[in-house]
Amino acid sequence: MSKKKDSCSESGCSCKGNRLQPLGDRVVIRREAADEKTKGGLYLPDTAKNKPARGTVVSVGDGKILNNGNRSTFQVKEGDKVVFVSYAGEESKIDGDELLLMRESDILAIIE
């Protein structure tokens, strides 16, 4: 039995067979895992962990339609590590893979 690998391309994010293709100026982001322990070495229970506001861009839409009919270009691209607004986006669970769907304007910075 062959396993499908997670992959993302211009046609959308393929997560174990399902696709999530953002529309317009939306992007799909995979959030980084929360820290398991503090800097002092204490292990955190799940209820005490903060969800990180960092992640990796998995897929981008076609761009927002401007007043002149053209589409805007994205400042981020697939694979970029980004910082975003803490409570931004809609969480989606696709075959056990947790993804965030948000507008590009909710992204604050690219981590280089």
PEVENRA-V251460 format. One record per residue. N is the residue number from 1. SS is DSSP state (H for helix, E for strand, C for the rest). PSI is psi in degrees with one decimal (* if undefined). OMEGA is omega in degrees with one decimal (NA if undefined). Layout:
n & ss & psi & omega
N & SS & PSI & OMEGA
N & SS & PSI & OMEGA
//
This chain:
n & ss & psi & omega
1 & C & 127.1 & -178.5
2 & C & 143.2 & 178.3
3 & C & 137.8 & 175.2
4 & C & 134.3 & 178.7
5 & C & 150.8 & 173.6
6 & C & 130.6 & 176.4
7 & E & 153.0 & 179.8
8 & E & 140.8 & 178.8
9 & E & -170.4 & 179.2
10 & C & -22.8 & -178.4
11 & C & -0.7 & 175.9
12 & E & 178.1 & -179.1
13 & E & 120.1 & 178.5
14 & E & 112.9 & -179.1
15 & E & 100.3 & 178.6
16 & C & 41.6 & 174.1
17 & C & -25.5 & 178.3
18 & E & 152.6 & 179.9
19 & E & 142.4 & 174.3
20 & E & 101.5 & -178.9
21 & C & 112.1 & 179.2
22 & C & 150.1 & 179.4
23 & C & 153.0 & 175.3
24 & C & -127.6 & -175.5
25 & C & 27.0 & -179.4
26 & E & 153.2 & 177.9
27 & E & 153.4 & 174.5
28 & E & 130.8 & -177.3
29 & E & 137.4 & 172.4
30 & E & 115.5 & -177.0
31 & E & 144.6 & 174.8
32 & C & 154.7 & 177.9
33 & C & 146.2 & 178.4
34 & C & 150.9 & 178.3
35 & C & 136.2 & 179.4
36 & C & -29.4 & -178.7
37 & E & 161.8 & -179.5
38 & C & 171.1 & 177.2
39 & C & -26.1 & 178.7
40 & C & -4.5 & 176.2
41 & C & 4.2 & 178.8
42 & C & 135.4 & 177.6
43 & E & 137.0 & -177.3
44 & C & 135.3 & 172.1
45 & C & 160.4 & -177.7
46 & H & -35.1 & -177.1
47 & H & -20.9 & -177.8
48 & H & -6.7 & -177.9
49 & C & 135.1 & 172.5
50 & C & 140.1 & 176.1
51 & C & 127.0 & -178.9
52 & C & 147.6 & 177.7
53 & C & 38.0 & 178.3
54 & E & 152.1 & 177.9
55 & E & -173.5 & -179.1
56 & E & 133.8 & 177.6
57 & E & 124.8 & -176.7
58 & E & -37.7 & -177.6
59 & E & 149.6 & 177.9
60 & E & 153.8 & 178.2
61 & C & -163.0 & -178.5
62 & C & -14.2 & -177.8
63 & C & 153.8 & -179.8
64 & C & 141.2 & 176.6
65 & E & 122.1 & -179.3
66 & C & 170.6 & -179.4
67 & C & -29.8 & -179.3
68 & C & 1.2 & 177.6
69 & C & -12.6 & 177.6
70 & C & 165.6 & 176.5
71 & E & 141.3 & 176.9
72 & C & 156.5 & 176.9
73 & C & 151.2 & -180.0
74 & C & 147.4 & 173.7
75 & C & -17.0 & 177.5
76 & C & 159.5 & 177.2
77 & C & 167.1 & 179.4
78 & C & 135.0 & 179.2
79 & C & -14.3 & 178.5
80 & C & 138.5 & 172.3
81 & E & 128.1 & -172.1
82 & E & 160.9 & 171.3
83 & E & 134.1 & -177.9
84 & E & 169.3 & 179.0
85 & C & 135.3 & -172.8
86 & C & -47.5 & -175.6
87 & C & 29.3 & -178.3
88 & C & 151.7 & 169.5
89 & C & 170.8 & 177.3
90 & E & 129.6 & 178.3
91 & E & 134.4 & 177.0
92 & E & 139.0 & 176.2
93 & E & 112.7 & -179.7
94 & E & 109.2 & -179.9
95 & C & 42.5 & 177.7
96 & C & -6.7 & -179.9
97 & E & 116.8 & -178.1
98 & E & 122.6 & -178.5
99 & E & 155.9 & 175.5
100 & E & 134.7 & 176.0
101 & E & 116.0 & -176.0
102 & E & 165.4 & 175.2
103 & E & 151.2 & 179.1
104 & H & -30.4 & -179.5
105 & H & -16.6 & 176.6
106 & H & -8.8 & 177.6
107 & E & 127.2 & -175.5
108 & E & -35.6 & -175.2
109 & E & 159.2 & 173.2
110 & E & 132.1 & 177.9
111 & E & 122.5 & -179.4
112 & C & * & NA
//
